[in-house]
Amino acid sequence: IYQAGYPEFVVSSAYDSAAGSLALTIKQVQVDTSASDTANVRFTTPQVFQGPLSIRVGTARGDVRKRVLLTAREQVIHITGVASPPTMVVFDEPNAWLKTLTFEQPTPWLTTQLNRDADLWNQSWVIEQLGRRRGDSLALAALARATRSADYYRTRAEAAIALRGFPEEGAVPPLEAAARDTSATVREAAVLALGTIGGERAQSLVRAAWSKDSSYQVRASALGMLVRLDSAGAREAILSGLHTPSYRDVIQQAAIEAAGQTADSAVVAGLEKILGEQRLAALTLAAMARRGDTRALSALVRHRDDKRPWVRRWVLDAIERELEKET
């Protein structure tokens, strides 16, 4: 009970149509790398985690479920009664084990599981696997469907993020739908994915999210993506964001960070105007000055003797952190 770690499973499968049996080879590959703590106590990671585990095999003729007992570092489990080829294999169906899982499966198995398995961890695991198959049209279709229609908003958001690695022509349409989702979490995920994919349509959707979305967080993320998509045309959005009020100043912070990512010295005046509002503005000006922006350096120098003591402190700290360390 009082040991450390968790099992790291590596699973492979083999279907025997003649015997109507599915064999799963289950390996536990966790390695004990823990060290003693300050009290010289060391908790070891077991070579073998033992306990019951549930497996669900989907077929065209119905599902087969089996509960097995794990007892060895490597063992083969035979699941009989699988009368037709599997359509999915769910390892640890109720997600009862804290674990990592490596289980290479055909894409059709994964898409079926994403449609049928209600467990949220399992759905997240499947989305991660599908997201790696960027040249697979079936994986793209499954993620697009989940982005549009999964019951749980975080599942829709995870599917949207997974689409960012797929070709623009297939990924942008479901992300456009996600950008109109009722959940701000999903809309933000769509904006982040669109900003990664790029292209004219993605840029248009991100710009619309910045201008019109009702969520401060979505607008903040959209502003950051605008700089990535169109750094030359982001000046107006950055200057607007520097003076846009929002909960916990998320939009202003995003605008300051965006300003620091551009080589546009025109944003310096905007940053200088808010020096008294956020320490991050001084740090950003100092970072720009370190890269050779003379207007940013002049702005900092002007405010070393600012009448507001906190601004003087922020400016001097920024100069010390970003400029004096170079000398």
ZASETI-276001 format. One record per residue (C-alpha): chain; x, y, z. Coordinates in pm, 1 decimal, decimal comma, padded with zeros to 6 digits, m for minus. Each point is the difference from the previous one (the first is absolute). Layout:
% ZASETI-276001
['A' [X Y Z]]
...
% end
This chain:
% ZASETI-276001
['A' [00000,0 00000,0 00000,0]]
['A' [00272,8 00245,8 00099,0]]
['A' [00207,4 m00020,6 m00313,8]]
['A' [00052,2 00258,7 m00269,9]]
['A' [m00079,9 00036,4 m00366,6]]
['A' [m00253,4 m00154,0 m00230,6]]
['A' [00003,6 m00263,6 m00274,5]]
['A' [00114,5 00092,6 m00348,1]]
['A' [m00177,4 m00242,7 m00229,1]]
['A' [00109,3 m00097,0 m00349,3]]
['A' [m00266,3 m00212,9 m00167,8]]
['A' [m00016,0 m00180,3 m00333,0]]
['A' [m00276,9 m00210,9 m00149,1]]
['A' [m00046,3 m00297,2 m00234,7]]
['A' [m00335,4 m00131,4 m00124,1]]
['A' [m00047,6 m00366,7 m00086,9]]
['A' [m00308,9 m00024,1 m00222,3]]
['A' [00004,3 m00379,9 m00005,5]]
['A' [m00007,3 m00025,2 00379,4]]
['A' [m00215,3 00311,4 00050,5]]
['A' [00257,0 00124,9 00247,9]]
['A' [00185,4 00323,9 00062,7]]
['A' [00341,3 m00017,6 00166,6]]
['A' [00128,8 00305,5 00184,6]]
['A' [00365,1 00011,1 00100,2]]
['A' [00026,1 00229,6 00300,1]]
['A' [00337,8 00130,2 00113,6]]
['A' [00075,6 00219,5 00297,2]]
['A' [00306,2 00209,1 m00084,0]]
['A' [00020,5 00239,3 00297,1]]
['A' [00350,2 00050,8 00141,7]]
['A' [00085,9 00092,4 00356,8]]
['A' [00196,8 00325,7 m00021,4]]
['A' [m00107,7 00162,7 00326,9]]
['A' [00251,4 00141,9 00244,6]]
['A' [m00006,4 00042,6 00375,3]]
['A' [m00172,0 00308,9 00136,3]]
['A' [00145,5 00245,2 00251,9]]
['A' [m00088,3 m00237,4 00283,0]]
['A' [00195,4 m00278,0 m00173,7]]
['A' [m00323,9 m00185,7 m00075,6]]
['A' [m00029,5 m00168,3 m00338,0]]
['A' [m00325,4 m00129,9 m00143,1]]
['A' [00056,4 m00267,6 m00262,7]]
['A' [m00196,8 m00053,4 m00320,7]]
['A' [m00112,5 m00361,9 m00036,7]]
['A' [00119,2 m00199,6 m00297,7]]
['A' [m00347,5 m00149,5 m00016,9]]
['A' [m00330,3 00157,8 00093,8]]
['A' [m00259,0 m00267,4 00070,2]]
['A' [m00375,4 00019,0 m00009,1]]
['A' [m00316,4 m00054,2 m00203,9]]
['A' [m00045,1 00175,3 m00331,8]]
['A' [m00300,7 00018,0 m00233,0]]
['A' [00024,7 m00029,9 m00377,4]]
['A' [m00276,9 00067,0 m00250,1]]
['A' [00014,6 m00130,0 m00354,1]]
['A' [m00249,9 00137,3 m00248,8]]
['A' [m00113,1 m00208,9 m00294,4]]
['A' [m00270,7 00017,8 m00265,2]]
['A' [m00181,9 m00274,2 00193,1]]
['A' [00013,2 00172,1 00336,1]]
['A' [00250,9 00084,4 00269,5]]
['A' [00207,9 m00248,2 00195,1]]
['A' [00117,7 00097,6 00346,2]]
['A' [00260,5 m00177,6 00208,8]]
['A' [00141,3 00070,5 00343,3]]
['A' [00356,9 m00122,5 00040,3]]
['A' [00254,0 m00002,9 00279,5]]
['A' [00337,1 00159,2 m00065,5]]
['A' [00273,1 m00188,6 00181,7]]
['A' [00317,6 00022,8 m00210,0]]
['A' [00221,9 00257,0 m00167,5]]
['A' [m00092,6 m00159,9 m00332,4]]
['A' [m00296,7 m00222,9 m00062,7]]
['A' [m00230,4 m00103,0 m00281,5]]
['A' [m00375,9 00021,3 00048,3]]
['A' [m00228,2 m00204,4 m00227,2]]
['A' [m00351,9 00132,0 m00049,9]]
['A' [m00224,1 m00265,5 m00151,4]]
['A' [m00342,3 00033,0 m00156,6]]
['A' [00112,2 00269,1 m00243,8]]
['A' [m00195,6 m00144,8 m00292,9]]
['A' [00075,5 00280,6 m00245,0]]
['A' [00295,3 00237,2 m00041,0]]
['A' [00026,3 00262,4 00274,9]]
['A' [m00135,6 00346,1 m00073,2]]
['A' [00161,9 00144,2 00312,4]]
['A' [00196,3 m00112,0 00304,4]]
['A' [m00036,3 00201,0 00321,2]]
['A' [00279,5 m00076,1 00244,0]]
['A' [m00104,6 00071,9 00361,0]]
['A' [m00354,2 00091,6 m00103,0]]
['A' [m00104,4 00180,9 00321,8]]
['A' [00340,5 00172,9 00019,2]]
['A' [00053,0 m00146,8 00344,8]]
['A' [00379,8 00001,8 m00020,7]]
['A' [00226,2 00303,2 00028,6]]
['A' [00228,2 m00073,3 m00294,3]]
['A' [00162,0 00089,2 m00325,4]]
['A' [m00103,9 m00203,6 m00301,3]]
['A' [00178,3 m00072,0 m00325,8]]
['A' [m00228,4 m00208,4 m00220,3]]
['A' [00035,7 00034,0 m00376,5]]
['A' [m00335,1 m00068,1 m00161,8]]
['A' [m00150,3 00028,9 m00348,6]]
['A' [m00164,4 00335,8 m00058,0]]
['A' [m00348,5 m00157,6 m00042,0]]
['A' [00027,7 m00145,0 00352,3]]
['A' [00081,0 00339,7 00141,6]]
['A' [m00278,0 00179,3 m00185,1]]
['A' [m00252,3 m00258,4 00120,6]]
['A' [00117,7 00039,5 00357,6]]
['A' [m00025,0 00378,3 m00023,3]]
['A' [m00360,8 m00036,9 m00114,0]]
['A' [m00101,3 m00264,6 00253,2]]
['A' [00214,1 00028,6 00314,0]]
['A' [m00151,2 00238,2 00256,6]]
['A' [00303,7 00014,7 00229,6]]
['A' [00159,0 00343,3 m00028,5]]
['A' [00359,6 m00112,0 00065,2]]
['A' [m00037,2 m00266,8 m00266,5]]
['A' [m00137,6 00257,3 m00243,7]]
['A' [00293,0 00229,3 00072,2]]
['A' [00245,8 m00285,0 m00057,2]]
['A' [m00163,7 m00087,9 m00333,1]]
['A' [00008,1 00363,6 m00114,1]]
['A' [00370,9 00014,1 00076,8]]
['A' [00060,7 m00313,2 m00209,0]]
['A' [m00206,6 00129,3 m00292,2]]
['A' [00170,5 00338,4 00014,4]]
['A' [00331,4 m00165,0 m00087,9]]
['A' [m00139,3 m00147,6 m00323,9]]
['A' [00012,9 00318,9 m00201,1]]
['A' [m00004,3 m00167,2 m00337,7]]
['A' [m00298,5 m00222,7 00081,9]]
['A' [m00331,1 00126,0 m00137,1]]
['A' [m00196,7 m00230,5 00231,1]]
['A' [00172,6 00149,3 00303,6]]
['A' [m00076,5 00348,6 m00130,9]]
['A' [m00366,9 m00087,2 m00046,2]]
['A' [m00026,7 m00143,5 00351,9]]
['A' [00158,5 00305,9 00159,0]]
['A' [m00216,9 00233,7 m00207,9]]
['A' [m00311,3 m00185,1 00115,2]]
['A' [00108,5 00016,8 00364,9]]
['A' [00079,6 00370,0 m00033,8]]
['A' [m00350,5 00068,3 m00122,7]]
['A' [m00211,9 m00238,0 00204,5]]
['A' [00167,0 m00161,3 00303,1]]
['A' [m00224,0 00028,9 00305,6]]
['A' [00265,1 00135,8 00235,2]]
['A' [00146,6 00340,3 m00074,7]]
['A' [00353,4 m00094,1 00098,8]]
['A' [m00010,0 m00294,2 m00240,7]]
['A' [m00101,5 00241,0 m00277,4]]
['A' [00284,0 00230,6 00101,0]]
['A' [00258,6 m00280,6 00003,0]]
['A' [m00115,2 m00114,8 m00343,0]]
['A' [00028,2 00355,5 m00131,8]]
['A' [00356,7 00031,5 00127,9]]
['A' [00087,4 m00336,9 m00157,7]]
['A' [m00110,7 00132,0 m00340,0]]
['A' [00279,1 00258,0 m00010,2]]
['A' [00241,0 m00250,5 m00149,8]]
['A' [m00225,5 m00094,1 m00292,0]]
['A' [m00015,7 00157,6 m00347,3]]
['A' [m00177,0 00334,0 m00023,9]]
['A' [m00272,4 m00110,5 m00241,0]]
['A' [m00123,5 m00273,4 00232,9]]
['A' [00059,8 00161,6 00338,4]]
['A' [m00130,9 00352,9 m00048,6]]
['A' [m00372,5 m00081,1 m00061,2]]
['A' [m00053,1 m00183,0 00333,2]]
['A' [00207,3 00264,4 00177,3]]
['A' [m00220,4 00269,6 m00150,9]]
['A' [m00297,4 m00176,8 00156,5]]
['A' [00189,6 m00028,3 00328,9]]
['A' [00065,8 00374,6 m00007,1]]
['A' [m00378,2 00041,5 00039,3]]
['A' [m00036,1 m00258,8 00280,3]]
['A' [m00204,2 00091,2 00307,6]]
['A' [00303,7 m00076,8 00218,0]]
['A' [00274,6 00262,4 00023,2]]
['A' [00249,3 m00279,8 00068,1]]
['A' [m00080,1 m00156,0 m00337,0]]
['A' [00011,8 00334,4 m00179,8]]
['A' [00340,2 00073,6 00151,1]]
['A' [00127,8 m00342,3 m00108,1]]
['A' [m00123,9 00072,6 m00352,3]]
['A' [00180,3 00334,3 m00004,6]]
['A' [00325,9 m00159,0 00117,6]]
['A' [m00025,5 m00273,7 m00262,3]]
['A' [m00083,9 00246,2 m00277,6]]
['A' [00295,6 00213,5 00099,5]]
['A' [00226,5 m00301,3 m00040,6]]
['A' [m00145,2 m00110,6 m00334,9]]
['A' [00006,1 00343,2 m00163,0]]
['A' [m00139,9 00106,8 m00332,9]]
['A' [m00236,2 00275,2 m00105,5]]
['A' [m00317,0 m00160,3 00135,9]]
['A' [00163,1 m00080,7 00334,1]]
['A' [00123,1 00357,0 00026,9]]
['A' [m00346,2 00135,5 m00073,5]]
['A' [m00157,7 m00221,1 00268,4]]
['A' [00260,3 00093,8 00259,9]]
['A' [m00046,2 00367,5 m00075,2]]
['A' [m00375,9 m00039,4 00038,8]]
['A' [00051,8 m00168,1 00337,5]]
['A' [00216,5 00290,5 00112,1]]
['A' [m00259,2 00255,7 m00108,4]]
['A' [m00324,7 m00166,0 00100,6]]
['A' [00032,1 m00287,4 00244,5]]
['A' [m00180,5 00044,4 00331,7]]
['A' [00278,1 m00168,5 00201,8]]
['A' [00297,3 00202,8 00120,3]]
['A' [00217,0 m00312,3 m00003,9]]
['A' [m00091,2 m00086,3 m00358,3]]
['A' [00075,6 00356,5 m00108,9]]
['A' [00334,6 m00009,3 00180,1]]
['A' [00098,2 m00324,4 m00172,5]]
['A' [m00119,0 00134,2 m00334,3]]
['A' [00220,2 00306,4 00042,4]]
['A' [00302,2 m00219,9 00060,4]]
['A' [m00078,9 m00205,9 m00309,1]]
['A' [m00045,9 00311,4 m00214,1]]
['A' [00361,9 00093,7 00061,0]]
['A' [00101,8 m00347,7 m00110,6]]
['A' [m00217,3 00011,3 m00313,3]]
['A' [00054,4 00361,5 m00105,7]]
['A' [00269,9 00174,2 00200,2]]
['A' [00006,6 00293,8 m00239,9]]
['A' [m00373,0 00056,8 00024,8]]
['A' [m00038,2 m00059,4 00374,1]]
['A' [00099,2 00351,0 00112,1]]
['A' [m00354,9 00134,8 00022,2]]
['A' [m00118,4 m00300,3 00201,2]]
['A' [00296,4 00024,1 00238,8]]
['A' [m00049,5 00371,4 00063,1]]
['A' [m00370,2 m00058,0 00058,6]]
['A' [00069,0 m00292,0 00232,0]]
['A' [00237,2 00204,5 00213,9]]
['A' [m00292,7 00215,1 00108,2]]
['A' [m00278,9 m00260,3 00002,9]]
['A' [m00130,7 m00076,3 00351,4]]
['A' [m00064,8 m00365,0 00083,0]]
['A' [m00024,0 m00234,6 00295,9]]
['A' [00344,9 m00034,2 00158,8]]
['A' [00135,7 00208,1 m00289,4]]
['A' [00035,4 m00306,3 m00223,7]]
['A' [m00041,9 00201,5 m00320,4]]
['A' [00248,0 00266,5 00103,3]]
['A' [00254,2 m00265,4 00097,8]]
['A' [m00047,2 m00173,8 m00334,1]]
['A' [00051,6 00332,7 m00178,2]]
['A' [00320,6 00070,0 00193,1]]
['A' [00134,6 m00346,5 m00081,4]]
['A' [m00100,4 00046,4 m00363,7]]
['A' [00179,9 00333,9 m00011,4]]
['A' [00314,9 m00168,3 00122,2]]
['A' [m00018,6 m00255,7 m00281,5]]
['A' [m00007,3 00260,8 m00276,4]]
['A' [00279,5 00207,4 m00142,0]]
['A' [m00238,1 00294,9 m00028,1]]
['A' [00135,5 00294,0 00195,4]]
['A' [m00333,1 00177,1 m00055,0]]
['A' [m00143,6 m00189,9 00295,5]]
['A' [00255,9 00156,2 00234,3]]
['A' [m00216,1 00306,6 00060,3]]
['A' [m00291,0 m00223,7 00098,5]]
['A' [00214,7 m00191,7 00245,5]]
['A' [00137,6 00320,4 00146,6]]
['A' [m00351,8 00126,9 00070,1]]
['A' [m00079,1 m00301,4 00220,2]]
['A' [00328,7 m00016,6 00189,3]]
['A' [m00184,6 00087,3 00319,4]]
['A' [m00251,9 m00281,3 m00042,2]]
['A' [00208,6 m00314,1 m00044,1]]
['A' [00358,0 m00098,1 00078,5]]
['A' [m00004,1 m00215,4 m00313,6]]
['A' [m00002,7 00313,1 m00216,2]]
['A' [00339,2 00108,2 00136,3]]
['A' [00145,8 m00346,6 m00045,0]]
['A' [m00124,2 m00009,9 m00358,6]]
['A' [00151,4 00339,3 m00080,7]]
['A' [00330,1 m00116,4 00147,0]]
['A' [m00008,7 m00317,7 m00208,3]]
['A' [m00066,8 00208,2 m00312,7]]
['A' [00286,1 00233,0 00092,1]]
['A' [00232,6 m00295,9 00041,4]]
['A' [m00084,7 m00099,5 m00357,9]]
['A' [00105,9 00344,4 m00119,9]]
['A' [m00321,9 00205,7 00011,0]]
['A' [00123,6 00349,6 00085,4]]
['A' [m00352,1 00136,0 00051,6]]
['A' [m00061,5 m00261,6 00269,5]]
['A' [00328,5 00088,6 00167,3]]
['A' [m00084,7 00370,7 m00005,5]]
['A' [m00338,4 m00071,2 00158,1]]
['A' [00165,6 m00187,1 00287,5]]
['A' [00257,3 00274,0 00054,1]]
['A' [m00275,3 00263,1 00017,2]]
['A' [m00171,1 m00186,5 00280,3]]
['A' [00296,0 m00076,6 00222,4]]
['A' [m00097,4 00317,5 00189,3]]
['A' [m00376,2 m00044,2 m00033,1]]
['A' [m00196,0 00170,9 00276,8]]
['A' [m00172,5 m00328,3 00079,1]]
['A' [00226,5 m00208,3 00222,4]]
['A' [m00132,3 m00334,9 m00120,8]]
['A' [00071,9 00096,1 m00361,6]]
['A' [00357,3 00094,9 00091,1]]
['A' [00042,3 m00335,8 00170,6]]
['A' [m00148,2 m00193,9 m00293,0]]
['A' [00215,4 00186,4 m00253,2]]
['A' [00321,8 m00045,1 00194,7]]
['A' [m00074,8 m00367,7 00060,3]]
['A' [m00069,1 m00047,6 m00371,6]]
['A' [00323,2 00172,5 m00098,3]]
['A' [00193,3 m00216,8 00244,0]]
['A' [m00162,9 m00322,4 m00116,8]]
['A' [00005,5 00056,2 m00374,8]]
['A' [00280,7 00245,8 m00071,6]]
['A' [00266,0 m00000,4 00267,7]]
['A' [00032,0 m00375,5 m00011,0]]
['A' [00130,2 00038,2 m00356,8]]
['A' [00298,0 00208,2 00111,0]]
% end
